[in-house]
């Protein structure tokens, strides 16, 4: 049997695993990705990039090639529980206030191309069959492929994670109470009830004759159909739910006719799969030299388009920390901070998707219908809409990092900067992170010229016409502020302590 030695083995070549692979490659870390499928599944699942994810992808120059592949749609805000009030992200000062519609497989192609440019190998048809860990590393055996030995393993292999099951780790939470089907289809004829444009989610969702459905037009005769049964019949059959059972053509036809009328005729079915609304989360994202990210660490109902984004942001948080640990330039607690920071974020998503699950019930009780009316009224209030928009988009995410400055732990809006000398050059804040380094931004020129920084921190002297709320800012590779001051004469010992504690020894 062939054995491969590498620094990191990633199990799962979905958006989370491929994002992590790209981040490790950028830091000069060798990694191998194992994927059980022989080829990429071209299904429209997980096809939405939220505003904060878009900002993070732009930090690495990945957003432009993704936008070139995006599905055309009107510029409309996201949703909370499919309620008919678009979420307004403009108060969060983002250049990307609207979700981007793009098939998951297109996202994966762009991410894999970037990872391959950095020397990452993706081995397909390589299902993990055994995992052995010791004090020095982890070994992964595959069904008919190589055995891979690495210093760390990151499981990014989805909600039914093989790695998690091989380790016998509990996945506590709530089992699904509703089941649904996701299908990529073509329609040969449509009724007036079929949506013509990819607008707000509330306009794409309907119900009729015992079914609920969401039909998203993708151009031409192509649609993405999501549907399920309403009422108690669905719950009664949930015990027989088999997510791997083939979706029959007559199931799709029955749902289309019930919701969109007999004039709506099914043509080809390109892909179809089943899912439920189960909610679960690992108690620990790190077990020695094995870490978990994406759906392998947390699953929830797909309301609000959170899953893919949550996984990509896991990878952005973990990538630079794992690289720093492997290269011996990180404080010992840095890798543990991955769990400390990301577990609460996912727990919050599980919490608000549980609330959405109640509000979006296609067969609500009278009390739930009344609650939904109240929440709709609240979402029309600017402050309430801003709060929920920040929650759903990820723009309000705040890590509890040490430091008293109000910017600490937050993202910075993508400001226009004038760079030295004499403010002659112009750039955007997002453009400073293409290397994957941290950035020390000096907005007053007050930092000493002989300031010595680790090579993984780029010093940028610039001015900002609109101001950033600070004179000097230290920003992590994932775009979050880990130290800031509004005092041009601030004690540099604080800055050095922040560097040592958060970025590098």
N, C-alpha and C positions, 0 to 999 in steps of 0.2 A: 504494500500500500504506500502511495506517495505521501510524504509529509511536507507540509509547508510551514515555515517559521516566519512570523511577522510580529509587529508590535501590537496591533489591535485586530481582532477578528470581529466583524459586524455580521450578525445574522439577520437577514431581511433586507431586500433591495427596494423597499418602498420609499416614499419621500423622506421619512425620518432617517433611515439608514443611509440613503444617498447624500442627504444634507450633511450628516455627520462625517461621511467619507470625504466629502469635499473640504470640510473644515479641517480635518486631520491632514489632508494632503497640503493644504495651504500652510500649515504649520511645520511641514516637513516630516510628518509621521507616516510610517509605512502601515498600510492596512489592507486587509482582504475582506471582501463582502461575499457572504454565502447566501444564495437564494434558492429555495426549493423548486420554484417553477422553472421550466425549461425556457420560457420566453415571457415577455411582459404581457400582462392582460390589458387589452385596450378597452376597458370599460370606463364609463363616465363617472365612476364613484369619486367622492372627495374632490369635486371639481370647483373649489372656490378658495381664493387667496384673500384673507382678511387684510385690512389696512396695515396693521402692525407687522404682519408677516411680509407684506410687500415692502415695507421700509427696511426690514432686516435683509431681505434678498437683494435690495438695491445697494446695501453696504458692500456686497461682494460682486456687484456688476451682473447679477443674475436676473434682475427684474426685466430688463429690456428684451432679452431673448424670450422670456415667458410671455410678455405682453404681445410680442409678435405672433404668438400662437393662440392668443386668447379668443374666446367666443365673443362675437359682437353682441353687445347689450346696451340698453339705455343706461345713462349714469344715474343710478338710484341706490339709496342707502340700504343697508342690511335690515334684518328683521329680528324681532324678539317674539318667539312662539307663534310665528306666522301672522301676528297681529297687523292690521292694515295701516301702520304708521312707520314710514321709513326712518331709520336711525341716521341722525345727522352727525358725522364725524368732523365737520369743519371746525367746531370750537376747539378741537384737539390739535390744531395747527399741523395738519399733515398734507403732504402733496398727493396722497392717494386715499381720498375719503370714501371711495366706493369699492366694494368687493370686486375682485377680478374673476370672471368665469373662465375656467380652463380645465380640460380633462386631466385627471390625475396622471394618466400615462404620458401626457405631454410634459407635465412637470417632471416626471421621473426621467424622461429622455434628456431634458436640459441639465438636470442635476447629475446624471450619470456621465454625460459628456464632460462636464466640468471636473468630476472626480477622476475620470480617465486621463484628462490632461495633466493631472497631478500624480499620475502613476498608480492609481488605485486599481486593483483587479476585482472584477465582479465575476464570480463563478456561479453559473446557473445550473439548474438540475442538480443541486448540491444540498439536499435536505439534511439538517442536523439530526443525528440519531443518538448521540451520547455526548455528555459534557463532563469533563473531569477538571477540577480546580485544585491547586495547591498554593503554597506560599509564594511561589515564583511566577505562576502564570496559569493559563487555562488551555486545555486541549479540547477540540471539537472534532468528533468523528462524523463523517457524512455517509449517506447510503451507498453510493457507488462512486464516490469521488475521493479526494484527498483527506487526510487528517491534518487539521490546522492547529498549530501551537502558537499562542500569543501571550503577551504580558497581561492584556485585558480583553475581555469579551463584552460587547454591548449587544443586548438583545433588542432588536427593532422588528421583531417578526410577528407583530399584529396581536389582535385581541385573543387569539387562540394560540398564543406563543408556545412553540415547542420547547424553547429553552426554559421557560417558566415551569412547564409541566415536567420536564426532565429533572429539574431541581426539586420538584414537589412543593413549590411555594404556594401558599394559599392566595386566592384572589378574591378577597372579601367584597361584598356588596349586595346588590339586589338583582335577582334574575329578571329576565324580560317578562313583561305582561302583555305585550302586543307583538305581533310579527308583521313583516312587510316584505315587499318585493321591489327590487330595483332593476330596471330593464332599459337597455338601449334599443330603440325600435325605429322602424320606418312606418309611416302611415300612407296608405294609398288614397284615402279620402278622409276629409275632416268635416265635422259639424261646426256651426257657429260658436259652440262652447269651447272649442280648442283654442288656446291662446296663440296669438300670432307673433308676439314679441317676448323676449326674455326680460320681463320687467320685474316689479317687486314680487317677493315670494307670495304675499297674500293674494295677488291676482292670478297666481298659477295653481292655487289649491282649490279643489272642489270636492263635493261628495254627492252621492246619489245611490238609491236603491241598495243600501247596505254596504257601500264602499266609500272610502276616501281616496283621493288621488291627487298627485301633483305632476303636471305635464309641462316640461320645459322645452321650448323649441330651440333647436341647435342649428337651424339653417336647412333650407330645402325641405325634404320630407323626413328629416331626422329629429327624433325627440328622446328625451330622457324621462321615463315614466317611473314614478314611485307610487305604490298603492298598497292598501291593506283593507281589512274588513272593519266596519264599525260595530259597536255594540258588543254584547256578551258572547256572541258566537265566536269571535276571535279568541277570547280568553279561554273558552271551553276547549278549543283545539290546540292551545299552546303546548300542552303536555306532549303532543305528537310532533312538535316542531323539529324538523331536521334541516338545518341551515344548508347542508350539502345536497339536499334533494333537488333534482332538476326542476326548473320552473317550466310548467307545461304551457304550451301556446294557448290552450283554452282558458287558463287562468287569466292571462293577459287580456284576451278577447272579452271575457266576461266583465272584467273591471272597466275596460274602455267603453263598452256599450252601456254599462250601468251609470257611469259618470258623464260620458260625453255623447251618448246617444247612438242609435243604430247606424247613423250616417258615417260614423268614424270607423274606418276599416284598417285592420292591422296588415302590414306588409311583412317585411323581414324583422326578425328578432336577432340582433347582433350579439348581445350579451344579456344575461339575466342571473340574478343571485338573490338570496334571502338574507334578512337580518332581523334582529329584535331590538328592543329598547333596554337591554340590560345595562346596569350601572355598576362598575367595579373598579377598585384601585389597589395596587400593591401597597403594602404597609411600608416597605423600604425599597428605594430605587437602586440601592447598592448592596450587594451581598459579596463582600470581599473584593475579588477582582472581576466580578460580573456586575454589570449595570444594565438597567432597563430604561427604554425610552419609547415614546409614542404609544400606540395601542397595546403594546406588550406590558405597559405600566398602568394604563388607565383606559377604560371604555365607558361610553355614555350614549344616550340617544343622540342621533345626528341632527338635532335642532340647532339652527343658527350657524351651521357650517363651521364647527369648532375643531373637529378631530384632526384633520390634516395639519391645520395651523398649530395646534397644541404640540403635535409631534415635531414639526419643523423647528419650533421655538425651543423644545427640549434639546434638540441637536445643536442649535446655536449656543445654548447655555453650556452644554457638556463638552463640545469640541475643543475649545481653547483651554478649558480646565484639564481635560485629559491629556492634551498635548503638553501643557506645562508640567504636569505630574510626571509624565514619561521622560521629559527632558531634564528633570531634576531642578527646575527653576521655580517650583511652586511651593508655598507653605503647605504643610501636611494636611491642613484642614480644607484646602481649596476643593479637592475632589468631593469631599463630603458635602460641601455647600451646594452641589448639584441637587442632591435630594432635598436639602433644607430649603432651597429656593423654588424648585419646580413642583414638589409634592403639594404645597399649599395652592399653587396656581391651578393644578388639575383638580384638586378638591373643590375649588371655587367653581370651576366649569361643571363638575358633576352636580354641584348644588344648584346652579342656575338652570342647567338643562332639566333637572328634576322639576323645577318650577315651571319651565316651559312645557314640559310634558303634560302637566295638568291643564295649563291654559290652552294648549293646542289640541286637546282631546276632541276628535271629530264628532263625538257623541256626548257632549257635556251635560252634566246635571244642571238643574235650574240655578243652583248656587254657583257652580263654576261659570256659567254663562254670565251671571251678574258680576262675578269677580273679573271676568274678561272685559266687560264694559268699563269697569273702573280703571283697570290697567291701561286700556286704550286711551281713556281721558288723561291719565297721568303721563303717558308717552307723548301727548301733544303739548305738555309743558316743557319749555326749553331746558330747564335744569334737570328734570327727570330724564328727558331724552338724551341729554349729554352724558348723564351717568351710565345709562344702559348702553349707549353707543360706545363709550369707553370700555365697558365690560366686554361687549361682544366683539369689538374690533381688536382688543388687546392693547389699545393705546393708553389705557389708564393703569396698566400693570406697574407695580411698584415693588421692588425687592427691599426687604428690611435691612439695608446695609448700614454699618456704623457711620456716624457723622451727623452733625447738626444742621448742615446746610439744606434748604428745602429742595434742591435739585437732586440730592443724593438718593440713589436707588431708582430714579426715573429715567426714561428716554429723553433725549433732546430733540426738538423739532429740527428738520433738515434745513438749516439756515444757509443763507448766502454769505460767504466770507470773502474778505479781501486779504490776501496773503502778503507777507513781506517779500522783497524790500519795498518800503514806502507805499504799501497797499496797492502795488501795481497789478498784481495777479488776482484773479477771481476763481473761486471754486465753491463747491457745496460741501457742507459738513459730511454728507453721506459718502462723498468721493474719497475721504481720508482713510476709509477702512478697507480698501480693496486688498491690502496686504494681510488682513487678519490680525494686525497688531492693535494694541491699545493706543489711544491718542491722548497726549497731554496738550491741551489747547490753551495757549497764552494769548489773552485778548488785550493786554495792556503793555506787553513788552517788559514787564517787571521781573520776570524770572531771570535769575543770574545766567550769564552767558556760559559759565563753566559748570552748569548743572549736569551731572552725570546720570544718565538713565540706562536701564537695561535695554538691550537691542530690540526687545519686543514692545517697546513703547516709542512711538514717533512723536517728537516735539514739533508742534505747528504753531508758529506765531502769526496771528491774524487779527483783523478787526471785523466787527459785525455791526452793521448800521442799526439793526433792530435790537441789538443786545440779546444776551442769552440768560440774563439773570445772575451772572457771575463774572469774575475777572479771569479766573483760572479754573479749568475743568479737566479732570482726569476721567476718561471714558473707556470702559472695558471693550474688548473686541466684539462683544455682542450688542454694543450700542447703549449700555446703561451706565449712568454716572456713578462712579464709586468714590469720588472726592471732588469737592468744589469749594471755592472761597470767593467772597465779594470784596475782599481786602487785598489791594495790590501789594501791601507790605506783609502779607501773611507769613507766619513762621514756616520755613521749608521743612522743619522736622515733621510737621503734620503730613505734608505731602510724601515724605520719604516713608513714614509709617504706613500710609495708605498703599503705597506701591508694594512694600514688603508684605503687607497683610492681604492684599487683594490681587496682585498681578504677578509679581516675581520676587524671589529672595534677593 
